[in-house]
Amino acid sequence: MTLGPYGAILRRPGVGALVLQSFLARIPIAAAPLLLTLHVVETMDRSYAQSGLLAAVFAIGAAIGAPLLGRAIDRVGLRPVVVVTTVVDTVFWLSSSHLGYSALLVGGFFGGLLAIPVFSVVRQSLAAMLPFEERQAGLSLDSISVEMSFAIGPALGIVLLTQAGSTVTLTLVGVLIALAGVSLLVLNPPMTSVDERDAEPGPPIPTRAWLRREAIGLLLITGTAAFTLAGTDTAIVAVLRSFGETPLIGPVITVWCIASMVGGFIYGAGRRVSPVLLLVLLAGLCIPVALGTTWWLVALLLIPTGAFCAPVVSATAQDLIEIAPARSRGQVTGLHVSALTIGAAVGAPIIGVVVDSADPRWGFFAIGAIGLALALAIAVAERLSPATRARAERRGDASGVCLPASK
C-alpha cells in the first residue's frame, strides 16, 4: 500500500474542493435525523414509536427520491435539481420545530423525497473527474469523509440541542443545509467527463438496458451491508446498556468509526477486492463480537469488522458506476443511496427484536449470520461466467468467488 493514489487525486483540479465541501455539507445532514427524533420524544413529548414512524417516513421518502433525483440530474443537469431540493430541504428543516406531529410526518416524507442529493452527486462527480485507475482511491476517500461527518455531526448536534433546545438546533440545521446547497451550486462539479459525453451522445440509456443481474446483485450487497451496519449500531447500544455502561456508547461507536476510516484508507490505496468478499468479511467478523463480556472487549472485537465498513460501501458504489452508462450515472448512484437507506431501515428494527428477546450480545451473532447467509446466497446466484472472470482478473479483483462488477 502507498499513499500515492490519494495525493494524485487531490492534486486534480476541483477534487480537493469537492471532498471538503461534501465533508462539511454532510455534517448537518448526518445530525438531522437524530435531532428530529429527539425533538419528537423530548420537546413534543411523543413516544419512541411515533419518533420511529417519523424516521421510517423520512427514510421511505429518501429511498424513493434518491434515484428519481439522480435520473433528473442525468436529464436536466445538476443545478436545476439542486435549486429545487435546496429550497424544499431548507423550508422543511427551518419549519420542522414549529410543526405539529401530523404535519411533521407529511413534511418528513417530502423532506426525504427532495433532500439535497449530496451523497450521490459527490460519487457521480468523482467518477467523472477521476480516470478509471483512480476511482477506487477517490470513492474510498469519499467513504472516509462520510464516516468523519457521521462521527462529528450527531455528537455536535446533541450538545447544541441540550444547551440551546430543539428549535434553535433544527433552525441551525436548516441554515447549514441551505449553505450546503448553495455551495454545491457554486462548485457545480461535472456529472460526466468530456470523453464520456462524446462516447455516449444523446439522452440517458433506458434503465432496463443496464439494471440487470449484476447491478441488482450489487444493490443487494449494498443493502445487506447497510443492514449489518445499522444492526451493529443497535446491538452496541443494547449491549453497553446491559453492562451498565451507557456513557461509553459514544466512545465505542467512535472506535468502530475509526476502524472503518482506517479500513477505507487502506482499501483505497491497495488492491481491488470483490464487494461480496468484503461483505462476507464484514458480516463474518461481526459474529465474534458476541463474545465480548466488557465494554472494552466489545470495542476491541469491533475493530476487525469495522475495518470493512467503508470498503464495502465504496466498492459497491464503484462497481455500480462502472456497470451503468455515464449518462445514467445519476440514477445508479441514487439507487446505491436507496439501497443503503432501505438496508439500514430494515436492520435496526430486526436486530432490535433480537436484543429485546434474548441476551443483547446475540444481536451481533444474528447480524453476522444473516449477513453471511445473504452474502453467500448472492455469491451462488451470481457465479462468474468464464468471460466475466477473465474481465475481473484483468481488472485486478482479489477474489475467487465474487460478483461480476464490470460491463
C-alpha positions as CSV (number, residue, x, y, z in Angstrom):
1,M,0.0,0.0,0.0
2,T,1.2,3.5,-0.8
3,L,-0.3,7.0,-0.2
4,G,0.4,7.9,-3.9
5,P,-3.2,7.5,-5.1
6,Y,-4.6,10.0,-2.6
7,G,-2.0,12.6,-3.4
8,A,-2.7,12.1,-7.1
9,I,-6.5,12.6,-6.9
10,L,-6.3,15.5,-4.5
11,R,-4.0,17.3,-7.0
12,R,-6.6,17.1,-9.7
13,P,-8.5,20.3,-10.3
14,G,-11.7,20.6,-8.3
15,V,-11.3,17.3,-6.4
16,G,-10.0,18.7,-3.2
17,A,-12.7,21.4,-3.1
18,L,-15.4,18.8,-3.7
19,V,-14.1,16.5,-0.9
20,L,-14.0,19.4,1.5
21,Q,-17.4,20.7,0.5
22,S,-19.0,17.3,0.8
23,F,-17.5,16.7,4.2
24,L,-18.9,20.0,5.6
25,A,-22.2,19.6,3.9
26,R,-22.8,16.1,5.4
27,I,-22.3,17.2,9.0
28,P,-25.7,18.8,9.4
29,I,-27.2,16.0,7.2
30,A,-25.8,13.4,9.5
31,A,-27.1,15.1,12.6
32,A,-30.6,16.0,11.3
33,P,-32.5,12.6,11.7
34,L,-31.3,12.0,15.2
35,L,-32.1,15.6,16.2
36,L,-35.6,15.2,14.7
37,T,-36.1,12.0,16.7
38,L,-35.1,13.8,20.0
39,H,-37.3,16.7,19.1
40,V,-40.3,14.4,18.8
41,V,-39.6,12.5,22.0
42,E,-38.4,15.3,24.3
43,T,-39.8,18.6,23.0
44,M,-43.1,17.3,21.6
45,D,-43.4,14.6,24.4
46,R,-44.3,11.9,22.0
47,S,-43.4,8.2,22.2
48,Y,-40.4,6.4,20.7
49,A,-42.8,4.6,18.4
50,Q,-44.0,7.9,17.0
51,S,-40.4,9.1,16.5
52,G,-39.7,5.8,14.8
53,L,-42.6,6.2,12.5
54,L,-41.3,9.7,11.5
55,A,-37.9,8.2,10.9
56,A,-39.4,5.5,8.7
57,V,-41.5,8.0,6.7
58,F,-38.3,10.1,6.2
59,A,-36.4,7.0,5.1
60,I,-39.1,5.9,2.7
61,G,-39.1,9.4,1.1
62,A,-35.3,9.3,0.8
63,A,-35.3,5.8,-0.7
64,I,-37.8,6.8,-3.4
65,G,-36.3,10.2,-4.0
66,A,-32.6,9.4,-4.5
67,P,-32.9,7.5,-7.8
68,L,-35.6,9.9,-9.1
69,L,-33.3,12.9,-8.4
70,G,-30.4,11.1,-10.0
71,R,-32.4,10.5,-13.1
72,A,-33.4,14.1,-13.1
73,I,-29.7,15.1,-12.9
74,D,-29.0,12.8,-15.9
75,R,-31.7,14.6,-17.9
76,V,-31.6,18.3,-17.0
77,G,-28.3,18.7,-15.2
78,L,-27.2,19.3,-11.6
79,R,-28.1,22.9,-11.0
80,P,-31.9,22.8,-11.6
81,V,-32.2,19.7,-9.2
82,V,-30.0,21.4,-6.5
83,V,-32.1,24.6,-6.7
84,V,-35.3,22.7,-6.1
85,T,-34.0,20.4,-3.4
86,T,-32.2,23.2,-1.6
87,V,-35.4,25.2,-1.4
88,V,-37.6,22.3,-0.2
89,D,-35.0,20.9,2.2
90,T,-34.4,24.3,3.8
91,V,-38.1,25.1,4.2
92,F,-38.7,21.7,5.8
93,W,-35.8,22.0,8.4
94,L,-36.5,25.6,9.2
95,S,-40.1,24.9,9.9
96,S,-39.7,21.4,11.4
97,S,-39.6,22.6,15.1
98,H,-42.8,24.6,14.5
99,L,-44.9,21.8,13.0
100,G,-47.4,19.5,14.8
101,Y,-46.8,15.8,14.6
102,S,-49.2,15.1,11.7
103,A,-47.7,17.9,9.6
104,L,-44.2,16.7,10.5
105,L,-45.0,13.3,9.1
106,V,-46.1,14.9,5.8
107,G,-43.1,17.3,5.8
108,G,-40.7,14.5,6.7
109,F,-41.8,12.4,3.7
110,F,-41.2,15.3,1.3
111,G,-38.0,16.3,3.2
112,G,-36.6,12.9,2.5
113,L,-38.0,12.7,-1.1
114,L,-36.4,16.0,-2.1
115,A,-33.3,16.0,0.1
116,I,-30.3,17.6,-1.4
117,P,-28.6,14.6,-3.2
118,V,-25.1,15.3,-1.7
119,F,-24.1,11.6,-1.3
120,S,-24.9,10.5,-4.9
121,V,-23.8,13.8,-6.5
122,V,-20.3,13.5,-4.9
123,R,-19.8,9.9,-6.0
124,Q,-21.1,10.7,-9.5
125,S,-18.8,13.7,-9.8
126,L,-15.7,11.8,-8.6
127,A,-16.4,9.2,-11.2
128,A,-16.5,11.9,-13.8
129,M,-13.4,13.8,-12.6
130,L,-11.1,10.7,-12.0
131,P,-9.8,8.2,-14.5
132,F,-10.7,4.6,-14.0
133,E,-7.5,3.7,-12.2
134,E,-8.0,6.4,-9.5
135,R,-11.7,5.8,-8.8
136,Q,-11.1,3.2,-6.1
137,A,-9.0,5.7,-4.1
138,G,-11.4,8.5,-4.8
139,L,-14.5,6.7,-3.7
140,S,-12.7,5.3,-0.6
141,L,-11.8,8.8,0.3
142,D,-15.4,9.8,0.0
143,S,-16.4,6.9,2.3
144,I,-13.9,8.1,4.8
145,S,-15.3,11.6,4.6
146,V,-18.8,10.1,5.3
147,E,-17.6,8.3,8.4
148,M,-16.0,11.5,9.7
149,S,-19.2,13.5,9.1
150,F,-21.3,10.9,10.9
151,A,-18.8,10.8,13.8
152,I,-18.9,14.6,14.2
153,G,-22.4,15.7,13.2
154,P,-24.6,13.8,15.7
155,A,-22.3,14.5,18.6
156,L,-22.2,18.2,17.9
157,G,-26.0,18.3,17.3
158,I,-26.7,16.6,20.6
159,V,-24.5,19.1,22.5
160,L,-26.2,22.0,20.9
161,L,-29.7,20.6,21.4
162,T,-29.1,20.0,25.1
163,Q,-27.7,23.6,25.5
164,A,-30.0,25.6,23.2
165,G,-33.1,23.5,22.7
166,S,-34.5,21.8,19.6
167,T,-35.9,25.0,18.0
168,V,-32.6,26.7,17.8
169,T,-30.8,23.5,16.8
170,L,-33.2,22.5,14.0
171,T,-33.2,26.1,12.7
172,L,-29.4,26.0,12.5
173,V,-29.6,22.6,10.7
174,G,-31.9,24.3,8.1
175,V,-29.4,27.2,7.7
176,L,-26.4,24.8,7.3
177,I,-28.3,22.7,4.8
178,A,-29.2,25.8,2.8
179,L,-25.5,26.7,2.8
180,A,-24.6,23.2,1.6
181,G,-27.0,23.5,-1.3
182,V,-25.7,27.0,-2.3
183,S,-22.1,25.8,-2.1
184,L,-22.9,22.8,-4.3
185,L,-24.5,25.3,-6.8
186,V,-21.3,27.5,-6.8
187,L,-19.0,24.5,-7.1
188,N,-21.1,22.9,-9.8
189,P,-19.0,19.8,-10.2
190,P,-19.2,17.9,-13.5
191,M,-21.5,14.9,-13.7
192,T,-19.8,13.3,-16.7
193,S,-16.4,13.8,-18.3
194,V,-16.0,15.3,-21.8
195,D,-14.8,11.9,-23.1
196,E,-17.9,10.2,-21.7
197,R,-20.2,12.7,-23.3
198,D,-18.5,12.2,-26.6
199,A,-18.7,8.5,-26.3
200,E,-22.4,8.5,-25.3
201,P,-24.2,11.2,-27.2
202,G,-27.9,11.7,-26.8
203,P,-30.3,11.1,-23.8
204,P,-29.7,8.6,-21.0
205,I,-29.8,4.9,-21.9
206,P,-33.1,3.2,-20.7
207,T,-32.8,1.8,-17.2
208,R,-33.8,-1.7,-18.4
209,A,-30.7,-1.9,-20.6
210,W,-28.3,-1.9,-17.6
211,L,-30.3,-2.6,-14.5
212,R,-29.8,-6.4,-14.8
213,R,-28.4,-9.2,-12.7
214,E,-25.1,-7.6,-12.0
215,A,-26.5,-4.3,-10.9
216,I,-29.3,-5.9,-8.8
217,G,-26.7,-8.2,-7.1
218,L,-24.6,-5.2,-6.2
219,L,-27.6,-3.3,-4.8
220,L,-28.4,-6.4,-2.7
221,I,-24.9,-6.4,-1.4
222,T,-25.2,-2.7,-0.6
223,G,-28.5,-3.2,1.2
224,T,-27.1,-6.2,3.2
225,A,-24.1,-4.1,4.2
226,A,-26.3,-1.3,5.4
227,F,-28.4,-3.9,7.3
228,T,-25.3,-5.1,9.0
229,L,-24.1,-1.6,9.9
230,A,-27.4,-0.4,11.3
231,G,-27.9,-3.7,13.2
232,T,-24.4,-3.4,14.7
233,D,-25.2,0.1,15.8
234,T,-28.4,-1.1,17.6
235,A,-26.5,-4.0,19.2
236,I,-23.8,-1.8,20.5
237,V,-26.3,0.4,22.3
238,A,-28.2,-2.6,23.7
239,V,-25.1,-4.4,24.9
240,L,-23.5,-1.5,26.6
241,R,-26.7,-0.6,28.3
242,S,-27.0,-4.2,29.6
243,F,-23.4,-3.7,31.0
244,G,-24.5,-0.5,32.7
245,E,-22.0,1.4,30.6
246,T,-24.4,3.7,28.7
247,P,-22.0,6.7,28.9
248,L,-19.4,4.7,26.9
249,I,-21.7,4.0,23.9
250,G,-20.3,7.1,22.1
251,P,-16.6,6.2,22.6
252,V,-17.2,2.6,21.5
253,I,-19.0,3.7,18.4
254,T,-16.1,6.1,17.8
255,V,-13.7,3.2,17.9
256,W,-15.9,1.4,15.3
257,C,-15.9,4.5,13.1
258,I,-12.2,5.0,13.3
259,A,-11.7,1.3,12.3
260,S,-13.9,1.9,9.3
261,M,-11.9,5.0,8.3
262,V,-8.6,3.2,8.6
263,G,-10.0,0.2,6.6
264,G,-11.3,2.6,3.9
265,F,-7.9,4.3,3.7
266,I,-6.0,1.0,3.3
267,Y,-8.5,-0.3,0.8
268,G,-8.4,2.8,-1.4
269,A,-4.7,2.6,-1.7
270,G,-4.5,-1.1,-2.1
271,R,-5.7,-3.9,-4.4
272,R,-9.3,-4.1,-5.6
273,V,-11.4,-6.6,-3.8
274,S,-14.8,-8.1,-4.7
275,P,-17.8,-6.4,-2.9
276,V,-19.3,-9.8,-2.0
277,L,-16.0,-10.9,-0.3
278,L,-15.9,-7.6,1.6
279,L,-19.4,-8.3,2.7
280,V,-18.5,-11.8,3.9
281,L,-15.7,-10.3,6.0
282,L,-17.9,-7.5,7.3
283,A,-20.6,-9.9,8.4
284,G,-18.5,-12.9,9.5
285,L,-16.2,-10.8,11.7
286,C,-19.3,-9.4,13.4
287,I,-20.1,-12.8,15.0
288,P,-17.1,-12.9,17.4
289,V,-18.2,-9.5,18.9
290,A,-20.9,-11.6,20.7
291,L,-18.1,-13.0,22.9
292,G,-17.5,-9.5,24.4
293,T,-18.1,-9.5,28.1
294,T,-16.9,-6.0,28.9
295,W,-17.2,-2.7,27.1
296,W,-13.5,-2.6,26.2
297,L,-13.6,-6.1,24.8
298,V,-16.6,-5.3,22.7
299,A,-14.7,-2.2,21.4
300,L,-11.6,-4.4,20.5
301,L,-13.7,-7.0,18.8
302,L,-15.5,-4.4,16.7
303,I,-12.3,-3.2,15.1
304,P,-11.9,-6.1,12.6
305,T,-15.5,-5.9,11.3
306,G,-15.4,-2.1,11.4
307,A,-12.4,-2.1,9.1
308,F,-14.6,-3.4,6.2
309,C,-17.5,-0.9,6.6
310,A,-16.1,1.9,4.4
311,P,-14.5,-0.5,1.8
312,V,-17.8,-2.4,1.1
313,V,-19.7,0.9,0.6
314,S,-17.0,2.3,-1.8
315,A,-16.6,-1.0,-3.6
316,T,-20.3,-1.4,-4.4
317,A,-20.5,2.3,-5.5
318,Q,-17.5,1.9,-7.8
319,D,-18.8,-1.3,-9.4
320,L,-22.3,0.2,-10.0
321,I,-20.8,3.2,-11.6
322,E,-18.8,1.0,-14.0
323,I,-21.9,-1.0,-14.9
324,A,-24.2,1.9,-15.7
325,P,-23.6,4.1,-18.7
326,A,-22.1,7.5,-17.9
327,R,-25.4,9.3,-18.9
328,S,-27.3,7.2,-16.4
329,R,-24.8,7.6,-13.6
330,G,-27.0,9.8,-11.5
331,Q,-29.7,7.2,-11.4
332,V,-27.4,4.4,-10.4
333,T,-25.7,6.4,-7.6
334,G,-29.2,7.3,-6.4
335,L,-30.1,3.6,-6.4
336,H,-27.0,3.0,-4.3
337,V,-28.2,5.6,-1.8
338,S,-31.6,3.9,-1.8
339,A,-30.2,0.5,-1.1
340,L,-28.2,1.9,1.8
341,T,-31.3,3.7,3.2
342,I,-33.5,0.6,2.9
343,G,-31.0,-1.8,4.4
344,A,-30.4,0.5,7.4
345,A,-34.1,1.0,7.9
346,V,-34.7,-2.8,8.0
347,G,-31.6,-3.7,10.0
348,A,-32.2,-1.6,13.1
349,P,-35.7,-2.9,14.0
350,I,-34.9,-6.6,13.2
351,I,-31.9,-6.6,15.4
352,G,-33.9,-4.6,17.9
353,V,-36.3,-7.6,18.2
354,V,-33.3,-9.9,18.8
355,V,-31.8,-7.9,21.6
356,D,-35.2,-7.3,23.2
357,S,-35.9,-11.1,23.4
358,A,-32.5,-12.5,24.3
359,D,-29.1,-11.6,25.6
360,P,-28.2,-8.4,23.7
361,R,-24.9,-10.0,22.6
362,W,-26.9,-12.4,20.5
363,G,-27.6,-9.3,18.3
364,F,-24.0,-9.5,17.0
365,F,-24.4,-13.2,16.2
366,A,-27.7,-12.6,14.4
367,I,-26.3,-9.7,12.3
368,G,-23.3,-11.8,11.2
369,A,-25.4,-14.9,10.5
370,I,-28.0,-13.0,8.4
371,G,-25.3,-11.1,6.6
372,L,-23.3,-14.2,5.8
373,A,-26.4,-16.1,4.6
374,L,-27.3,-13.2,2.3
375,A,-23.8,-12.8,1.0
376,L,-23.4,-16.5,0.2
377,A,-26.8,-16.6,-1.5
378,I,-25.7,-13.6,-3.7
379,A,-22.4,-15.3,-4.5
380,V,-24.1,-18.5,-5.5
381,A,-26.7,-16.7,-7.6
382,E,-24.1,-14.6,-9.3
383,R,-21.5,-17.2,-10.3
384,L,-18.9,-15.7,-12.6
385,S,-19.1,-16.8,-16.2
386,P,-15.6,-17.5,-17.8
387,A,-15.8,-14.3,-19.8
388,T,-16.7,-12.3,-16.7
389,R,-14.0,-14.0,-14.6
390,A,-11.4,-13.0,-17.3
391,R,-12.6,-9.4,-17.1
392,A,-12.4,-9.5,-13.3
393,E,-8.8,-10.8,-13.5
394,R,-7.8,-8.1,-15.9
395,R,-9.3,-5.5,-13.6
396,G,-7.5,-6.9,-10.6
397,D,-10.2,-8.2,-8.3
398,A,-8.8,-10.0,-5.2
399,S,-11.5,-12.7,-5.1
400,G,-12.2,-16.1,-6.3
401,V,-16.0,-16.4,-5.8
402,C,-17.3,-12.9,-6.4
403,L,-20.0,-10.8,-8.1
404,P,-19.2,-9.6,-11.6
405,A,-18.6,-5.9,-11.5
406,S,-17.8,-4.7,-15.0
407,K,-19.7,-4.0,-18.1
